[in-house]
């Protein structure tokens, strides 16, 4: 398969990803899980293949440790935002709606913190893998991720979460502000504890 096909394959994962929320809204659990697995599989497979592509960048030696540190930080932040800050079982396994959105932790910083961590992950993969093809794939996939959360934010989450419109007015979508940074730090320092049953994605 030619390199551009792998980039397209990864982008396709983000194209089908909104169906995860659509089927969640419709209460069709098996389709929700199937689409989720397909989207994750496409993005993961394309990422691995592109990282292993033959053409390499010639980067200085100090880039390696920096890349590995950034990779570890990005993975930890992704896991924290996607599986600890929110109730993972309700978000990824259940099909219920009517939950209240999480407004604490990294979700006080921006409404879609995982996009920021995914961008950091892509940068770290460029430094670690030195794959020249990733210089093209990374911005394409990051843009697709941004488009995906725009669809979530504008068309899906208001139907899934009670009070999402108010959350949208209070918290920036992707670019942190001084106020949101303060809210995030204050939330983390105080524990930001809310009942798990009230947390949303």
C-alpha positions in Angstrom: 0.0 0.0 0.0 1.4 3.4 -0.9 2.2 5.8 2.0 -0.7 8.2 1.3 -3.1 5.3 1.7 -1.9 4.8 5.3 -2.5 8.5 6.0 -6.0 8.2 4.5 -6.6 5.1 6.6 -5.8 7.0 9.8 -8.0 9.9 8.7 -10.8 7.5 8.0 -10.8 6.5 11.7 -11.7 10.0 12.6 -14.4 10.1 9.9 -16.3 7.1 11.4 -15.6 8.1 15.0 -18.7 10.4 15.4 -20.9 7.3 14.8 -19.7 6.2 18.3 -21.8 9.0 19.9 -24.6 8.6 17.3 -25.1 5.0 18.3 -24.8 5.8 21.9 -27.6 8.3 21.6 -29.7 5.7 19.8 -28.9 3.2 22.5 -27.4 0.6 20.1 -24.6 -0.7 22.2 -23.2 -3.3 19.9 -22.9 -0.8 17.0 -21.3 1.8 19.3 -18.7 -0.6 20.5 -18.0 -1.9 17.0 -17.6 1.6 15.5 -15.4 2.6 18.5 -13.1 -0.5 17.9 -13.0 0.2 14.2 -12.0 3.9 14.6 -9.4 3.1 17.2 -8.1 0.2 15.1 -7.7 2.3 12.0 -5.9 5.2 13.7 -3.6 2.8 15.7 -2.7 0.7 12.7 -2.0 3.6 10.5 0.1 5.3 13.2 2.3 2.2 13.7 2.8 1.6 10.0 3.7 5.3 9.4 6.1 5.3 12.3 7.8 2.2 10.9 8.1 3.7 7.4 11.5 3.5 5.8 12.4 7.2 5.2 14.0 8.7 8.3 14.7 12.2 9.5 18.2 13.1 10.5 17.9 14.6 13.9 20.5 15.4 16.6 21.0 12.9 19.4 19.4 14.9 22.2 16.1 14.6 20.4 15.7 10.9 21.5 15.4 11.5 25.3 13.3 14.6 24.8 11.0 12.6 22.5 10.6 9.7 25.0 9.8 12.1 27.8 7.2 13.8 25.7 5.8 10.5 24.7 5.4 9.4 28.3 3.8 12.7 29.3 1.4 12.6 26.4 0.3 9.0 27.1 -0.2 9.7 30.8 -2.2 12.8 30.1 -4.3 11.0 27.5 -5.0 8.1 30.0 -5.8 10.6 32.7 -8.3 12.7 30.7 -10.0 9.8 28.9 -10.2 7.2 31.7 -9.7 8.9 35.1 -11.1 12.4 34.8 -14.4 10.9 33.4 -16.3 7.7 34.2 -14.8 5.4 31.7 -17.5 2.7 31.9 -20.4 5.1 31.4 -18.6 6.9 28.6 -17.3 3.9 26.6 -19.4 0.9 27.6 -22.8 2.3 28.5 -25.3 3.8 26.1 -27.1 6.1 28.6 -27.6 9.8 28.0 -28.7 12.6 30.3 -25.5 12.8 32.3 -23.9 16.0 33.5 -20.6 16.9 31.8 -17.4 16.8 33.8 -16.2 20.4 34.5 -13.3 19.6 36.8 -9.6 18.5 36.3 -8.4 18.7 32.7 -12.0 19.4 31.6 -11.8 22.7 33.4 -8.9 23.6 31.2 -10.7 23.0 27.9 -13.7 21.0 26.8 -11.6 18.6 24.8 -8.3 18.2 26.5 -7.5 14.9 24.8 -7.0 16.8 21.5 -4.2 18.7 23.1 -2.5 15.5 24.4 -3.0 13.8 21.1 -1.1 16.7 19.4 1.7 16.3 22.0 1.7 12.6 21.3 2.1 13.1 17.5 5.0 15.5 18.1 6.7 13.0 20.4 6.2 10.2 17.8 8.0 12.3 15.2 10.9 12.8 17.5 11.1 9.1 18.6 10.4 7.4 15.3 12.0 10.0 13.1 9.6 8.9 10.3 9.6 11.5 7.6 6.1 10.4 6.5 4.8 11.4 9.9 5.6 15.0 9.1 2.7 14.8 6.7 0.5 12.4 8.6 0.6 14.2 11.9 -1.0 17.5 10.9 -3.6 15.6 8.8 -4.6 13.4 11.7 -4.5 16.3 14.2 -6.8 18.3 12.0 -9.2 15.3 11.6 -9.2 15.0 15.4 -10.1 18.7 15.7 -12.9 18.2 13.2 -14.2 15.2 15.1 -14.5 17.1 18.4 -16.2 20.0 16.5 -18.9 17.6 15.4 -19.1 16.3 19.0 -19.3 19.7 20.4 -21.8 21.3 18.0 -24.1 18.4 17.1 -23.9 15.6 19.7 -22.8 16.5 23.2 -25.7 19.0 23.8 -28.0 16.0 23.2 -26.0 13.7 25.4 -25.3 15.9 28.4 -27.5 18.0 30.6 -26.2 21.5 30.9 -23.7 21.2 28.1 -24.6 24.6 26.6 -23.7 26.2 29.9 -20.4 24.3 30.0 -19.7 25.4 26.5 -20.1 29.1 27.6 -17.9 28.6 30.7 -15.0 26.6 29.3 -13.0 27.1 26.0 -13.1 24.4 23.5 -9.4 23.8 22.7 -7.3 26.9 23.5 -6.8 27.4 27.3 -7.4 30.9 28.7 -5.9 32.4 31.8 -9.3 31.8 33.6 -9.5 28.2 32.5 -5.9 27.5 33.5 -6.7 28.9 36.9 -9.9 26.9 37.1 -8.0 23.7 36.2 -5.2 24.2 38.7 -7.8 25.1 41.4 -9.8 22.0 40.6 -6.8 19.7 40.8 -5.4 21.3 44.0 -8.8 20.8 45.7 -9.3 17.3 44.4 -12.1 18.4 42.0 -14.3 15.7 43.5 -17.8 15.2 42.1 -20.0 12.1 42.3 -19.0 9.7 39.5 -22.7 9.3 38.6 -22.8 13.0 37.8 -19.7 13.0 35.5 -20.1 13.0 31.8 -17.8 12.7 28.8 
